[in-house]
């Protein structure tokens, strides 16, 4: 109730409202509004006619006032109205209620207040905290009335709604079937939408929805039957080091509940593969021993499965071969001076593994076969080889694996103290001379005196470690270098290994900041020199009144005399290039 005055200071009126009832199904209330009037002093009566008004939720209602409705100090009801008010969708409602009087004896302005109605229980909220396919999850209903029940539906990936059950009160338990995974093939979880219809008795008062994340169980993974290994280029049934490759195959791979296989991966030892093929062949295996390969498949959900296979690689080494050979007599005794026979003693080994042996042998002299059957460590003598020429001895072996080792030695010409060949244009000391115009020496040369060339002494080189070097270090004074105005390589290298170049510039007289040149591909200035002619001056160089040199990163060369005049200047630069 709210009380207000009128144009008569002794007459007041009140605007009153009361919510009589509300209806859940229609989402509405019945509101009663009335207006009372009375005098504030006793002993007086006001009579007359008029109209009383009420504005309820924006709608104006009225009632007539007759002369029989006398206004005294006891309140009299001037008008009463019962109005049905529709609530908002959420069940709430607040309305404006005002009233005023137009009377033959007085009047009032429109006065009133806001009346907040009871919030009518509406559609229940629905909530699910998520779960896992194949396991029970709970859906909760936030009902607004104990009379409400709920029908529950779900939708997957925007598909049609499918019923779960009806007549739930505050919660429902539901297990998402694994068969739904056929619609979830590209991720390890998905979003399910739940819709709850709220019923009051048999009347559906609306619905609400929620979404939650449902995961795929960790045991839902792709499968494959095995990973198998087969030798490529085997030796018998062996994976052979240095010969065989390994072909690996992933067999029987398949997805599960609609997933597809996206990636095959194989790794082991120094090998790895990842791609869309189920096979992989290694390169030739260069190590021996056991290698465990792991095969992994990955499906469209990102789920994986792995298996292993072990391969044993048999160690293998190439055959080895050496042989001793020299001139000899008929009995095999070494004779490098007169021997016209050649002695050959091969020594060889091969890798002892199942199926391996030396398959073929060969001794050739001067490319002519001399033997295909010989033993390791046994010597053989071959006749008919002239003293005045060299001879080539070749020994080869091949094992069952197919690897061949060949060694070649040259037999030198025979030794003699002095030989003048028939052409008489050459001399041999300690050997037969086999080339015209040469003085050939087979003996060590031990010189006790000087070595002269055209009367001038040549330096004698001495042994220092494994190298022959001059008796004294080479110094810069012993090297002759010509300055040039053309770029030239100095023969020197900077600490980063780059060549050092040199170039000189005739500048003449300079007395200002001056660009000299751009050096293409310039890297670093190593050093520079200024020079001058006799009786001219370049004062201040390396002194207080300096002359400055600038070289930019782009290779632009500048000189700055700092206001001084320099005469007959020649600049020499040493630099590296990119």
ROGU-870807 format. One line per field, with one value per residue (C-alpha): residue number from 1; x, y, z. Coordinates in pm, 1 decimal, always signed. Each point is the difference from the previous one (the first is absolute). Layout:
N
resi = c(NUM; ...) .
xx = c(X; ...) .
yy = c(Y; ...) .
zz = c(Z; ...) .
***
This chain:
578
resi = c(1; 2; 3; 4; 5; 6; 7; 8; 9; 10; 11; 12; 13; 14; 15; 16; 17; 18; 19; 20; 21; 22; 23; 24; 25; 26; 27; 28; 29; 30; 31; 32; 33; 34; 35; 36; 37; 38; 39; 40; 41; 42; 43; 44; 45; 46; 47; 48; 49; 50; 51; 52; 53; 54; 55; 56; 57; 58; 59; 60; 61; 62; 63; 64; 65; 66; 67; 68; 69; 70; 71; 72; 73; 74; 75; 76; 77; 78; 79; 80; 81; 82; 83; 84; 85; 86; 87; 88; 89; 90; 91; 92; 93; 94; 95; 96; 97; 98; 99; 100; 101; 102; 103; 104; 105; 106; 107; 108; 109; 110; 111; 112; 113; 114; 115; 116; 117; 118; 119; 120; 121; 122; 123; 124; 125; 126; 127; 128; 129; 130; 131; 132; 133; 134; 135; 136; 137; 138; 139; 140; 141; 142; 143; 144; 145; 146; 147; 148; 149; 150; 151; 152; 153; 154; 155; 156; 157; 158; 159; 160; 161; 162; 163; 164; 165; 166; 167; 168; 169; 170; 171; 172; 173; 174; 175; 176; 177; 178; 179; 180; 181; 182; 183; 184; 185; 186; 187; 188; 189; 190; 191; 192; 193; 194; 195; 196; 197; 198; 199; 200; 201; 202; 203; 204; 205; 206; 207; 208; 209; 210; 211; 212; 213; 214; 215; 216; 217; 218; 219; 220; 221; 222; 223; 224; 225; 226; 227; 228; 229; 230; 231; 232; 233; 234; 235; 236; 237; 238; 239; 240; 241; 242; 243; 244; 245; 246; 247; 248; 249; 250; 251; 252; 253; 254; 255; 256; 257; 258; 259; 260; 261; 262; 263; 264; 265; 266; 267; 268; 269; 270; 271; 272; 273; 274; 275; 276; 277; 278; 279; 280; 281; 282; 283; 284; 285; 286; 287; 288; 289; 290; 291; 292; 293; 294; 295; 296; 297; 298; 299; 300; 301; 302; 303; 304; 305; 306; 307; 308; 309; 310; 311; 312; 313; 314; 315; 316; 317; 318; 319; 320; 321; 322; 323; 324; 325; 326; 327; 328; 329; 330; 331; 332; 333; 334; 335; 336; 337; 338; 339; 340; 341; 342; 343; 344; 345; 346; 347; 348; 349; 350; 351; 352; 353; 354; 355; 356; 357; 358; 359; 360; 361; 362; 363; 364; 365; 366; 367; 368; 369; 370; 371; 372; 373; 374; 375; 376; 377; 378; 379; 380; 381; 382; 383; 384; 385; 386; 387; 388; 389; 390; 391; 392; 393; 394; 395; 396; 397; 398; 399; 400; 401; 402; 403; 404; 405; 406; 407; 408; 409; 410; 411; 412; 413; 414; 415; 416; 417; 418; 419; 420; 421; 422; 423; 424; 425; 426; 427; 428; 429; 430; 431; 432; 433; 434; 435; 436; 437; 438; 439; 440; 441; 442; 443; 444; 445; 446; 447; 448; 449; 450; 451; 452; 453; 454; 455; 456; 457; 458; 459; 460; 461; 462; 463; 464; 465; 466; 467; 468; 469; 470; 471; 472; 473; 474; 475; 476; 477; 478; 479; 480; 481; 482; 483; 484; 485; 486; 487; 488; 489; 490; 491; 492; 493; 494; 495; 496; 497; 498; 499; 500; 501; 502; 503; 504; 505; 506; 507; 508; 509; 510; 511; 512; 513; 514; 515; 516; 517; 518; 519; 520; 521; 522; 523; 524; 525; 526; 527; 528; 529; 530; 531; 532; 533; 534; 535; 536; 537; 538; 539; 540; 541; 542; 543; 544; 545; 546; 547; 548; 549; 550; 551; 552; 553; 554; 555; 556; 557; 558; 559; 560; 561; 562; 563; 564; 565; 566; 567; 568; 569; 570; 571; 572; 573; 574; 575; 576; 577; 578) .
xx = c(+0.0; +112.5; -178.6; -26.6; -168.8; -262.7; -105.3; -193.0; +251.8; -234.2; -49.0; +259.7; -7.7; +201.1; +100.4; +12.6; +90.4; +10.0; +106.3; -291.0; +151.1; +235.4; -26.4; +312.7; -142.2; -114.5; +294.2; -237.1; -127.5; -334.3; +58.2; -264.0; +28.4; -225.5; -21.6; -130.0; -86.3; -57.9; +0.4; +277.1; -232.1; -302.8; -353.4; -9.4; -137.2; +69.8; -265.0; +0.2; +68.0; +301.4; +235.7; +286.8; +278.1; +275.9; +281.9; +115.1; +296.0; -69.6; -374.5; -248.2; -300.3; -282.3; -306.5; -276.9; -45.0; -360.9; -140.3; -83.6; +372.3; +54.3; +353.6; +49.9; +284.0; -61.7; +164.4; -240.6; +87.9; -43.1; +100.7; +130.0; +147.9; +127.4; +246.4; +186.0; +369.7; +218.5; +355.3; +323.9; +146.4; +211.0; -306.9; +82.6; -212.0; -2.7; -277.0; -97.1; -317.2; -140.8; -331.1; -172.1; -345.4; -216.9; -282.2; -253.3; +141.1; +374.0; +259.5; +347.6; +302.1; +101.4; +204.9; +125.1; +289.0; +159.0; -141.1; +235.8; -195.9; +94.9; +247.5; -182.7; +209.1; +93.6; +217.2; +258.3; +365.7; +208.2; +367.1; +249.4; +361.3; +120.2; +126.4; +119.6; -166.1; -100.3; -17.9; -301.5; -28.3; -255.0; -220.7; -138.8; -330.2; -36.1; -378.7; -200.9; -282.4; -21.0; -284.8; +220.7; +126.7; +229.9; +37.7; +364.7; +147.4; +353.0; +156.4; +345.3; +194.2; -305.2; -204.1; -363.0; -113.0; -38.1; -204.3; +168.0; -294.8; -290.3; -141.1; +335.0; -17.5; +335.1; +247.6; +42.3; +274.0; +94.4; +285.0; +107.0; +28.4; +332.3; -186.0; -21.0; +375.6; -64.8; -104.4; +311.3; +288.3; +222.9; +60.0; +37.6; -304.1; -318.5; -278.9; -345.2; -300.6; -273.3; -352.6; -236.1; -371.1; -166.0; -349.9; -251.7; -227.5; -79.8; +84.3; +334.4; +105.4; +319.2; +351.2; +361.0; +330.4; +359.3; +313.2; +275.5; +319.0; -0.8; +335.1; +85.9; +131.8; +375.7; -29.1; -165.5; +307.5; +76.7; +127.7; +239.3; +101.3; +377.9; +312.7; +204.9; +355.8; +139.8; +357.2; +73.9; +309.4; +61.5; +285.8; -185.4; -249.8; +225.1; -29.7; +361.1; +184.6; +103.7; -209.9; -360.6; -281.2; -306.7; -355.8; -247.2; -374.6; -286.5; -272.5; -375.2; -26.0; -352.6; -184.0; -272.6; -353.9; +34.4; +351.9; +250.1; +376.2; +180.3; +366.3; +233.7; +326.2; +296.9; +317.9; +293.6; +376.4; +101.1; -312.1; -335.8; -300.3; -334.3; -254.5; -312.8; +153.1; +1.2; +344.2; +350.8; +333.5; +321.5; +323.7; +276.0; +56.6; +350.7; -12.3; -40.2; -194.8; -359.9; -214.8; -346.2; -242.6; -312.3; -303.4; -261.8; -327.8; -195.4; -368.3; -217.8; -72.0; +371.3; -6.7; +298.4; +94.5; +349.5; +172.4; +362.6; +208.8; +364.5; +243.8; +341.7; +263.7; +295.6; +340.6; +198.6; +338.8; +152.7; +266.7; +357.2; +290.2; +371.0; +280.2; +379.0; +163.1; +349.7; +246.1; +154.6; +184.0; -164.4; -2.4; -183.0; +307.1; -17.2; +229.7; -80.8; +309.7; -15.2; -329.4; -221.9; -255.2; -273.9; -93.0; -355.6; -117.1; -368.0; -143.9; -377.3; -291.7; -377.3; -293.3; -93.6; -379.4; -243.5; +27.6; +306.8; +336.7; +244.3; -181.2; +262.0; +375.5; +225.4; +367.6; +81.8; +335.4; -9.4; -375.1; +62.0; -158.0; +259.7; -208.8; -359.9; +76.4; +233.9; +13.4; +40.4; +357.7; +151.9; +256.3; -8.6; +271.9; -66.4; +267.7; +90.0; +14.6; +267.5; +231.5; -21.8; -369.6; -253.1; -276.7; -345.3; -116.5; -372.0; -162.2; -377.6; -236.6; -381.3; -209.1; -342.8; -160.2; +122.0; +262.7; +332.6; +333.3; +275.2; +358.6; +259.0; +376.7; +261.9; +321.8; +277.5; +258.5; +309.9; +281.8; +343.3; +292.6; +14.5; -218.7; +34.2; -302.9; +31.8; -125.5; +298.4; -208.9; -19.4; +175.8; -118.9; +178.9; -126.1; -273.8; -66.0; -68.8; -347.0; -50.1; +207.3; +160.2; +3.3; +267.4; -173.0; +128.8; -133.9; +246.0; -35.9; +171.2; +234.1; +150.5; +300.0; +66.5; -204.3; -262.3; +52.4; -220.1; +176.2; +270.3; -245.0; -54.9; -344.2; -140.7; +33.1; -319.2; +19.3; -235.2; -227.7; -260.0; -189.6; +65.0; +288.8; +55.8; +269.0; +279.6; -134.5; -352.3; -116.4; -16.7; -198.0; +325.7; +55.3; -335.6; -29.4; -338.0; -92.9; -247.0; -272.7; -289.3; -192.8; -156.2; +216.9; +5.7; +293.3; +36.8; -92.8; -314.1; -182.7; -83.0; -343.1; +162.4; -94.5; +252.9; +173.4; -1.4; +214.9; -53.7; +181.9; -158.8; +187.5; -184.2; +228.8; -78.1; -296.6; -133.2; -357.0; -238.3; +6.9; -147.7; +262.7; -181.6; -260.6; +149.2; -250.3; -70.3; +217.7; +22.2; +272.1; +282.1; +316.8; +247.3; +97.2; +308.5; +60.6; +310.7; +157.0; +268.3; +326.0; -21.5; -379.6; -178.1; -286.7; +27.0; -209.1; -15.4; +0.6; +28.4; -223.0; -123.4; -122.7; -127.3; -291.8; -108.6; -361.6; -133.5; -378.0; -168.6; -100.8; +366.1; +15.3; +353.3; +33.0; +298.8; -21.0; +295.5; -179.3; +73.0; +366.5; +157.3; +178.5; +235.9; +68.1; -180.5; -12.1; -241.4; +42.4; -277.9; +2.7; -348.3; -212.7; -311.6; -319.8) .
yy = c(+0.0; +352.0; +312.3; +325.6; +339.6; +175.2; +355.8; -6.3; +11.5; -201.8; -283.9; -273.1; -310.0; -322.1; -228.8; -366.7; -329.3; -365.6; -308.9; -242.3; -304.1; -115.8; -280.6; -196.7; -132.1; +340.2; +184.8; +268.9; +155.1; +156.8; +340.0; +192.6; +379.2; +236.5; +365.0; +123.4; +357.7; +167.7; +323.1; +75.1; +190.9; -138.8; +129.8; +98.5; -168.1; +64.7; -98.3; +19.9; -198.6; -70.8; -269.1; -194.4; -126.8; -267.9; -54.3; -363.3; -119.2; +285.3; -62.2; +256.6; -127.6; +219.4; -10.9; +251.2; +177.9; +73.5; +243.5; -292.8; -65.0; +252.7; +72.5; +12.4; -71.1; -371.8; -115.4; -82.9; -218.8; +204.8; -262.6; -360.5; -187.3; -360.4; -21.4; -299.5; +80.0; -206.0; -58.7; +15.1; -315.4; -62.7; +24.9; +341.0; +316.7; +350.1; +242.5; +360.4; +62.8; +358.8; +163.7; +340.2; +153.2; +251.7; +110.6; +279.9; +121.2; -69.8; -160.0; -158.9; -55.6; -351.8; -173.7; -356.8; -246.9; -314.4; -335.6; -297.8; -318.4; -352.4; -163.5; -294.7; -320.4; -59.5; -233.2; -202.7; +51.2; -300.5; -77.0; -276.7; -6.2; -229.6; -354.3; -285.3; -206.2; -337.0; +129.2; +141.3; +376.0; +208.3; +279.1; +236.8; +198.1; +324.7; -14.3; +294.1; -207.4; -339.2; -76.8; +28.1; -303.6; -16.2; -172.7; -29.7; -8.7; +11.9; +115.1; -88.5; +217.3; +205.6; -307.2; -72.0; -16.0; -348.2; -80.2; -129.9; -24.3; +178.2; +88.8; +87.3; +214.5; +151.0; -212.2; -270.4; -258.3; -96.0; -198.2; +131.2; -315.7; -78.4; -30.7; +379.2; +6.8; -76.7; +364.0; +122.3; -102.6; +306.9; +78.7; -171.5; +179.5; +168.8; +223.7; -140.2; +231.1; -92.3; +144.8; -24.9; +64.0; +118.6; -137.1; +116.5; -296.7; -66.9; +351.6; +80.0; +339.9; +20.3; -139.5; +82.4; -134.3; -51.8; -142.9; -205.5; -167.0; -376.6; -172.2; -315.6; -270.7; -37.2; -365.0; +90.8; -18.3; -122.0; -351.8; -193.7; -362.6; +26.8; +160.0; -239.2; +24.8; -157.6; +23.8; +181.7; -143.3; -257.5; -247.7; -326.4; +70.6; +247.8; +372.5; +78.2; +309.7; +219.9; -196.9; -34.8; +247.5; -59.2; +29.9; +65.0; -41.1; +97.5; -260.3; +13.2; +359.2; +127.8; +269.3; -58.8; +135.4; +183.8; +141.3; -30.2; -50.2; +325.6; -70.4; -299.6; +41.2; -235.0; +62.8; -201.9; +26.2; +294.4; -24.0; +173.1; +47.9; +177.2; +22.8; -141.7; -330.0; -317.3; -111.7; +136.7; -131.1; +104.6; +69.8; -258.4; -82.7; +101.6; -137.9; -349.8; -136.2; +21.4; +289.9; +43.5; +182.5; +162.7; +46.0; +257.6; +76.0; +320.1; +29.6; +297.4; +57.0; +28.6; -332.0; -232.9; -365.2; -152.0; -336.4; -105.5; -244.8; -96.6; -54.2; -159.1; +124.9; -233.1; +164.4; -2.6; +132.7; +16.0; -247.9; +115.8; -55.8; +76.0; -160.1; +1.4; +12.3; +52.6; -115.9; -335.6; -295.1; -328.3; -121.2; +309.5; +156.5; +379.9; +142.2; +360.3; +27.2; -305.1; -161.6; -74.4; -182.1; +162.1; -122.7; +54.5; -89.8; +96.7; +23.6; +39.3; -34.0; -1.8; +44.7; -337.6; -17.3; -263.9; -43.8; +216.9; -100.6; +120.4; -64.7; +104.5; +73.9; +151.6; +80.6; +202.0; +128.6; +262.4; -67.9; -367.4; -259.8; -211.8; -175.5; -39.2; -244.0; +101.2; -10.2; +276.4; +29.3; -217.3; +135.6; -54.9; +50.4; +109.0; +15.4; +206.0; +364.9; +221.2; +205.1; +322.8; +62.7; +28.8; -253.8; +33.4; -266.3; -10.9; -226.4; -18.2; -196.5; -4.4; -144.0; -162.8; +324.8; +147.1; +243.4; +12.0; +125.0; +73.2; +100.9; +105.9; +24.9; +101.8; -195.4; +245.1; -54.0; -194.4; +154.4; +65.1; +212.0; +186.5; -28.3; +169.6; -105.3; -99.3; +341.5; +147.3; +309.3; -39.2; -151.0; -214.6; -31.7; -289.7; -67.7; -50.8; +331.3; -37.3; +349.9; +195.9; +326.7; -79.2; -60.9; -245.2; -74.9; -282.3; +59.8; +248.2; +332.8; +118.8; +341.5; +128.7; +305.8; +279.2; -26.0; +248.5; +105.2; +197.0; +78.6; +123.0; -187.5; -149.1; -27.5; -337.8; -128.3; -191.4; -254.9; +142.9; -253.7; -116.1; +309.4; +144.7; +364.9; +260.0; +24.0; +340.0; +144.8; +200.5; +368.5; +280.0; +159.9; -306.9; +43.1; +253.1; +177.2; +271.4; +271.4; +62.9; +235.3; -310.3; -225.1; -305.6; -297.5; +28.0; -371.7; +61.0; -105.4; +162.9; -193.9; -94.8; -160.0; +278.0; +120.7; +331.2; +238.1; +309.5; +312.7; +336.6; +339.7; +305.1; +284.0; +297.0; +304.1; -26.9; +258.8; -107.7; -289.1; -212.8; -326.6; -212.8; -308.0; -265.0; -347.6; -266.2; -273.3; +173.6; -186.5; +133.1; +254.2; -176.5; +290.5; +305.6; +208.9; +357.5; +82.1; +326.0; +112.3; +152.9; +373.1; -21.1; -35.7; -190.5; +151.1; -130.3; -359.4; -204.7; +331.4; +256.2; +162.2; -327.7; -110.7; -238.0; -294.4; -121.5; -314.4; -58.5; -339.8; +55.0; +27.9; +378.2; +128.5; +358.8; +208.2; +306.5; +234.5; +191.2; +331.1; -71.7; -15.6; -320.1; -20.3; -275.2; -255.8; -371.2; -210.3; -378.5; -219.0; -362.3; -151.8; -312.8; -58.5; -197.1) .
zz = c(+0.0; -72.2; +128.3; -194.4; +48.6; -213.7; -83.9; +331.1; +278.1; +221.4; -250.5; -73.3; -219.4; -24.5; -288.3; +97.6; -175.0; +91.4; -201.2; +42.0; -180.3; -277.1; -258.9; -101.0; -322.7; -129.3; +160.5; +131.3; +323.5; +112.9; +159.1; +198.7; +3.6; +199.2; +95.6; +340.4; +109.4; +340.2; +192.0; +240.7; +240.1; +179.3; +9.1; -369.1; -314.2; -365.8; -255.4; -374.9; -318.6; -214.4; -135.3; +153.7; -226.0; +14.7; -249.4; +29.8; -211.2; -240.2; -37.2; +145.2; +195.4; +151.0; +225.7; +67.2; +335.8; +102.9; +256.4; +222.6; +46.1; +276.1; +102.3; +376.9; +237.9; -61.7; -327.4; -278.2; -303.2; -309.6; -263.0; -23.8; -299.1; -43.8; -290.1; -156.1; -47.8; -237.9; +132.2; -189.3; -152.0; +307.7; +224.2; +147.2; -25.4; +148.3; -97.4; +62.6; +205.0; +20.1; +84.3; +5.4; +72.3; -187.8; +239.3; -1.4; +336.2; -46.3; -229.1; +8.9; -216.8; -120.6; +264.8; +47.7; +30.9; -145.3; +103.4; -35.7; -54.0; +108.6; -238.3; -150.1; -24.0; -358.5; -214.7; +187.6; -67.2; -112.7; +70.2; -72.7; +115.5; -279.3; -3.3; -218.1; -269.2; +136.2; +358.9; +185.6; +28.4; +193.0; -135.6; +264.3; -14.1; +189.0; +31.9; +129.4; +144.4; +165.3; -239.0; -305.9; -190.1; -301.1; -333.0; -109.3; -353.7; -142.6; -326.9; -135.0; -242.6; -90.9; -91.9; +85.1; +360.9; +139.7; +307.7; +313.6; +239.5; +172.5; +341.9; +155.8; +310.1; +98.9; -196.8; -261.3; -54.8; -354.6; -154.1; -344.9; -212.1; -168.0; -329.2; -4.7; -57.2; -366.3; -22.4; +184.8; -223.4; -0.6; +367.4; +335.9; +144.8; -114.9; +123.6; +72.9; +30.0; +246.4; -18.5; +298.9; -46.6; +322.1; +70.4; +260.4; +9.7; -361.3; -115.3; -167.8; +126.0; -207.6; -39.9; +77.5; -131.2; +104.9; -155.9; +151.3; -116.5; -21.3; -49.0; -184.1; +235.8; +3.8; -101.1; -329.1; -223.1; -351.0; -45.2; -220.2; -3.3; -21.3; -136.6; -212.2; -128.3; -316.9; -130.0; -323.4; -172.3; +271.6; +19.7; +18.0; +272.8; +176.7; +39.8; -85.3; +115.3; -289.7; -249.2; +109.3; +46.4; +213.2; -128.8; +279.9; -46.9; +229.8; -48.6; +56.6; +119.6; +50.5; +186.0; +256.8; +18.2; -328.9; +33.3; -283.8; -0.6; -76.6; +72.0; +6.9; +190.1; +30.3; +197.1; +120.5; +7.7; -215.4; -216.7; +13.2; -226.1; +26.0; -279.4; -155.8; -116.8; +209.2; -126.2; +40.7; -124.9; +170.1; -175.0; +6.9; +366.4; +104.6; +355.0; +140.8; +292.9; +107.4; -118.4; +150.4; -224.8; +141.1; -221.8; +96.2; -169.5; +60.2; -85.4; -85.8; +371.3; +76.4; +183.5; -38.3; +26.0; -11.3; -48.2; -38.0; -198.2; +54.5; -285.1; +44.8; -242.8; -48.7; +24.6; -323.3; -106.9; -344.4; -98.7; +64.9; -233.3; +4.5; -191.5; -12.8; -342.4; -138.9; -264.3; +79.5; -144.9; -98.7; +358.9; +126.1; +160.3; -20.3; -270.2; -96.0; -221.0; -226.8; +85.5; -302.1; +213.3; +209.9; +344.3; +125.1; +352.1; +65.8; +349.3; +28.8; +239.8; -31.0; +237.3; +147.0; -2.9; -116.2; -375.1; -52.9; -148.0; -264.2; -324.8; -256.8; +1.4; -260.3; -48.3; -312.9; -120.5; -271.0; -25.7; -81.8; +228.5; +180.4; +267.9; +116.9; +279.9; +278.0; +376.7; +250.8; +129.8; -274.0; -248.2; -379.2; -264.5; -358.6; -275.0; -306.5; +107.1; -159.8; +216.4; -198.9; +40.5; +280.0; +58.0; +161.2; +245.0; +80.5; +261.7; +47.9; +219.8; +11.1; +281.6; -24.3; +111.0; -326.9; +123.4; -185.2; +127.0; -250.5; +80.2; -260.8; +42.6; -252.4; -44.2; -76.1; -267.2; +99.1; +198.9; -163.0; +110.7; -331.7; -309.5; -335.5; -203.3; -367.1; -115.2; +196.7; +87.3; +375.2; +298.1; +286.2; +333.0; +206.7; -255.4; -367.2; -170.7; -153.5; -139.6; -253.7; +105.7; +374.2; +258.2; +228.7; +349.1; +213.5; +287.7; +287.0; -77.6; +274.7; -83.3; +198.2; -208.9; -156.1; -266.4; -282.8; -289.2; -273.2; +256.2; +268.6; +325.2; +58.0; +353.1; +158.7; +163.3; +325.4; +156.3; +268.3; +117.7; -305.5; -205.0; -198.7; +90.5; -68.7; +255.3; +112.8; +8.8; -297.5; +90.4; -158.5; -124.9; -213.3; -179.7; -280.3; -21.5; -249.0; +103.5; -256.7; -66.4; -108.9; +259.2; +65.4; +233.6; +240.1; +64.0; +364.3; +184.6; +289.6; +322.8; -139.3; -307.2; -243.6; -258.5; +64.6; -298.6; -59.9; -209.3; -21.8; -89.0; -141.5; +175.3; -77.3; +211.4; +230.5; +245.4; +78.7; +69.2; -314.8; -127.1; -167.2; -129.0; +66.6; +50.2; -104.1; +254.5; +259.7; +333.3; +234.1; -11.7; +112.1; -7.2; -204.5; -83.5; -119.1; -201.1; -133.6; -239.5; +122.1; +85.4; +19.0; +327.8; +145.4; +343.2; +277.9; -118.9; +315.2; +180.4; +162.8; -316.7; -134.2; -335.5; +43.2; -208.1; -6.2; -164.0; +16.5; +15.5; -359.8; -103.4; -50.6; +75.4; +130.6; +110.1; +224.8; +49.3; +277.6; -171.0; -77.4; -341.1; -97.0; -300.7; -251.7; +213.3; -82.5; +208.1; +17.3; +140.9; +111.7; +36.0; -21.3; -208.5; +37.5) .
***
